[in-house]
Amino acid sequence: MFLLVNLKTYEAGTGDAAVRVAEAARDVADETGVRVAVAPQAVDLRAVAETGVETFAQGVDGIGYGSSTGAIHPGAIARAGATGTLLNHSERRLRLAGIDDALNAARDVSLETVVCANNPAQSAAVAALEPDAVAVEPPELIGTGTPVSKADPDIITDTVDRVSEVSDTPVLCGAGITSGDDVESALELGAEGVLVASGVVKSESPRDAMLDLVT
Ligand SMILES: O=C(CO)COP(=O)(O)O
């Protein structure tokens, strides 16, 4: 089981608040033995990684060193302390060739890669690029509190089936997940972990929210 907490650009997941969520995530991982990682904005990566929590970037660009103003270089992300990156989140979508470039650039600096996809077919397409994991997140459920594992369970089972035809890439899922029950349903459907944002970041107690998700 892997819980990846995406802080997005929520105010409650930025700057000092990002560090507080990260410390809570680190403690929850230590206390429960469940793998928990946090994905802050790039500018907060170093401070979040210094808490000791496993730290993912929200994305990197498929570029090398040189003249790419405004781009996020995977090497800079790794030096800031991140050990992995999301790619192709539905709020930051890439074309297939861009995903491939970003995957290769991330691999060059040994970043773990979780590629998001909107549906089972896209999940199978990105699985062919052999990321470390695929995360299926139906965009219409993101941020709604209506969990993919209950509202649209076929998306998870179909994704697991389609991906397994292509590679042995593990499948994660996300969108609307807010409780331990939602996580349990996702795992029963074949997911190996979940991506969660608003259910943790916007909660009064991110620690309690994460504990509920993993226990
Ligand atoms: O987009 C998500 C995680 O990457 C899911 O967002 P919510 O948990 O807010 O639905």
PDBQT file of the ligand as one rigid body, heavy atoms in Angstrom, charges set to zero:
ROOT
HETATM    1  O1  LIG A 301      -5.845  14.734  -8.168  1.00  0.00    +0.000 OA
HETATM    2  C1  LIG A 301      -5.759  14.023  -7.172  1.00  0.00    +0.000 C 
HETATM    3  C2  LIG A 301      -4.461  13.492  -6.690  1.00  0.00    +0.000 C 
HETATM    4  O2  LIG A 301      -3.460  13.676  -7.609  1.00  0.00    +0.000 OA
HETATM    5  C3  LIG A 301      -6.945  13.673  -6.380  1.00  0.00    +0.000 C 
HETATM    6  O3  LIG A 301      -7.478  14.832  -5.840  1.00  0.00    +0.000 OA
HETATM    7  P1  LIG A 301      -8.595  14.681  -4.694  1.00  0.00    +0.000 P 
HETATM    8  O4  LIG A 301      -8.071  13.735  -3.664  1.00  0.00    +0.000 OA
HETATM    9  O5  LIG A 301      -8.766  16.102  -4.179  1.00  0.00    +0.000 OA
HETATM   10  O6  LIG A 301      -9.836  14.193  -5.377  1.00  0.00    +0.000 OA
ENDROOT
TORSDOF 0
